[in-house]
Amino acid sequence: MAARKTSVLLFFFMFLALSSAFPRNKNKYKPCKHLVLFFHDIIYNGKNAANATAAIVAAPQGANLTILAPQFHFGNIAVFDDPITLDNNLHSKPVGRAQGMYIYDTKNTFTSWLGFSFALNSTDYQGSINFIGVDPILIKTRDISVVGGTGDFFMHRGIATINTDAYEGDVYFRLKVDIKFYECW
């Protein structure tokens, strides 16, 4: 009887060891919703008030609010109200607005901290999507967190992969935002 219990326990522990040594394919996360949008940022430079969609609202002491600070723009804070389009053309019909701020927060490289929302108001999408995260600008593609939303995006969470699709000096840049939602309510 004792030999049988020992062999059953031995078999059980061998089964347990082998089953954990060769794990099954884990369930790969698949997005429940996916969007690709573009937003176009035109920073006010003292000469483009009619077209500007962003402005520097804080700068290091003694700096000019119409020119980004030297040395990686450290200390600049900009707010924006940018058009969002479905393609990379600034003149395409906007589907909403990107509204928020970015803070240049690193002294030794181009990095900013982003906090913004997409306010969407089109026939396809109604509501907002909220983003937050670090943007290491010199890296081609980077991820920021999607932390919530309203309307069609109520309580959605996920990841937005952004890349700088185009830029013209310190005045204009366009971001491609590839949004993958992993929690959809």
C-alpha positions in Angstrom: 0.0 0.0 0.0 2.8 2.4 0.9 4.6 1.6 -2.4 1.4 2.4 -4.3 1.0 5.8 -2.5 4.7 6.5 -3.2 4.3 5.7 -6.9 1.1 7.8 -7.2 2.8 10.8 -5.5 5.9 10.3 -7.7 3.7 10.2 -10.9 1.8 13.3 -9.7 5.0 15.3 -9.1 6.5 14.2 -12.4 3.3 15.3 -14.2 3.4 18.6 -12.4 7.1 19.2 -13.2 6.7 18.3 -16.8 3.5 20.3 -17.3 5.1 23.5 -15.9 8.3 22.9 -17.9 6.5 23.1 -21.2 3.9 25.8 -20.8 1.2 26.1 -23.4 1.1 29.1 -25.7 -0.1 31.9 -23.6 -3.1 33.7 -24.8 -1.7 36.5 -26.9 -3.4 39.8 -26.2 -5.4 41.0 -29.2 -6.8 44.5 -29.4 -10.6 44.8 -29.1 -10.5 48.1 -31.2 -7.9 49.7 -33.4 -7.5 53.2 -34.8 -4.9 55.1 -36.7 -5.1 58.9 -36.5 -2.8 61.9 -37.3 -2.5 65.1 -35.4 -0.8 68.2 -36.7 1.0 70.6 -34.3 1.9 74.2 -35.4 3.8 76.0 -32.6 3.3 79.8 -32.3 6.6 81.5 -33.2 5.6 85.2 -33.0 4.7 85.3 -36.7 2.1 82.6 -37.3 -0.8 83.5 -35.0 -3.4 82.8 -37.6 -2.2 79.2 -38.2 -0.7 78.3 -34.8 -2.4 75.4 -32.9 0.1 75.3 -30.0 1.8 77.8 -27.8 4.7 77.9 -25.3 3.1 78.9 -21.9 6.1 78.4 -19.7 9.8 78.7 -20.3 13.1 78.8 -18.2 13.8 82.1 -16.6 14.7 84.8 -19.1 13.6 82.7 -22.1 11.3 83.9 -24.9 7.8 82.4 -25.1 7.9 82.4 -28.9 11.1 80.4 -29.3 11.8 77.0 -27.8 14.6 77.0 -25.3 18.1 75.9 -26.3 19.6 72.8 -24.8 16.9 70.2 -25.8 14.1 72.7 -25.0 14.4 71.8 -21.3 11.8 73.6 -19.2 9.4 74.6 -21.9 5.7 73.8 -21.4 3.5 74.0 -24.4 -0.3 73.6 -24.7 -2.0 72.6 -27.9 -5.4 72.3 -29.6 -4.4 70.4 -32.8 -6.6 69.1 -35.6 -6.9 65.3 -35.9 -7.2 63.7 -39.4 -7.7 60.2 -40.7 -4.7 60.7 -43.1 -1.5 62.6 -43.0 -2.8 65.7 -44.9 -3.1 68.8 -42.7 -5.9 70.1 -45.0 -8.1 66.9 -44.7 -11.4 67.2 -42.9 -10.7 67.1 -39.2 -12.4 64.3 -37.2 -11.6 65.9 -33.9 -9.1 67.9 -31.8 -6.0 66.8 -29.9 -6.0 68.9 -26.7 -3.4 68.9 -23.9 0.2 69.7 -23.1 3.8 68.6 -23.5 6.6 69.3 -21.1 10.2 69.2 -22.2 11.6 67.5 -19.1 15.2 66.2 -19.9 18.4 68.2 -20.0 20.5 65.8 -22.1 18.2 64.7 -24.9 14.9 65.5 -26.6 12.3 64.0 -24.4 8.9 65.3 -23.4 6.1 64.3 -21.1 2.7 64.2 -22.8 -0.8 64.5 -21.3 -3.6 65.0 -23.8 -7.0 63.9 -25.0 -8.4 63.3 -28.5 -11.9 64.9 -28.6 -13.5 63.1 -31.5 -16.7 64.4 -33.1 -17.3 62.7 -36.4 -19.9 60.4 -37.9 -17.7 57.4 -37.1 -16.6 58.3 -33.6 -18.0 60.3 -30.7 -16.2 60.8 -27.4 -12.7 61.3 -26.0 -9.6 59.2 -25.6 -7.1 60.1 -22.9 -3.3 59.6 -23.2 -0.4 60.1 -20.8 3.3 59.2 -20.9 6.9 59.9 -21.7 7.8 60.7 -25.3 11.5 60.1 -26.2 11.3 62.1 -29.4 14.4 60.8 -31.1 13.2 57.2 -31.0 11.3 56.3 -34.2 8.3 54.6 -32.6 7.4 55.0 -29.0 4.4 53.9 -26.8 2.3 55.9 -24.5 -0.6 54.8 -22.3 -4.3 55.1 -23.2 -5.8 55.6 -19.8 -9.5 56.0 -20.5 -12.1 57.6 -22.5 -15.7 58.7 -22.9 -18.5 58.1 -25.4 -17.6 55.4 -27.9 -14.4 54.9 -25.9 -16.0 54.7 -22.4 -13.5 53.1 -20.0 -11.2 52.0 -22.9 -7.5 51.3 -22.1 -4.6 50.3 -24.2 -1.4 51.5 -25.9 -0.8 54.2 -28.5 2.3 53.8 -30.7 3.3 57.2 -31.9 5.9 58.3 -34.5 6.9 61.6 -35.8 5.5 61.4 -39.4 6.9 64.8 -40.5 8.4 67.9 -39.1 9.5 71.4 -40.2 12.1 72.8 -37.8 10.7 73.8 -34.5 7.4 75.1 -35.8 5.5 72.1 -37.3 5.3 68.4 -36.6 2.8 65.7 -37.4 2.3 62.6 -35.3 0.9 59.3 -36.5 -0.9 57.7 -33.6 -1.6 54.0 -33.9 -4.1 53.2 -31.0 -4.8 49.7 -29.9 -7.4 49.2 -27.2 -7.1 46.1 -25.0 -9.9 46.9 -22.7 -13.2 47.9 -24.3 -16.5 48.2 -22.4 
